């Protein structure tokens, strides 16, 4: 079971600080997860400039130019944010019994671990 999924709120825990122009400490929503390369795209983090080739639509308008888009960062450089304290936390899994349509089923569920320290 993956620790970080699409739609989760995460915080960047490595890299240059925001005072130095980096992204450490920024929080954002996960837009996509690539399990093969262990990379995530986080909203508002790791902006890069992308040059897009000029093209034409059927109406004749020009497309392309220089765009800024979010690039992927490694999954180890982000931490899941605890929904209660809004601080980065570690993730645990536990088995819970769920009753659906009268059938009892054991499901593995993620939860934010409580800790005294900040990451």
Buried (B, 14 or more C-beta within 10 A) or exposed (E): EEBBEEEBBBBBBEBEEEEEEBBBEBBBBBBEBEEEEEBBBBEEBBEEEEEEEEEEEEEEEEEEEEEEEBEBBEBEBBBBBBEEEEBBBEBEEEEEEEEEEEEEEEEEEBEBEEEEEEE
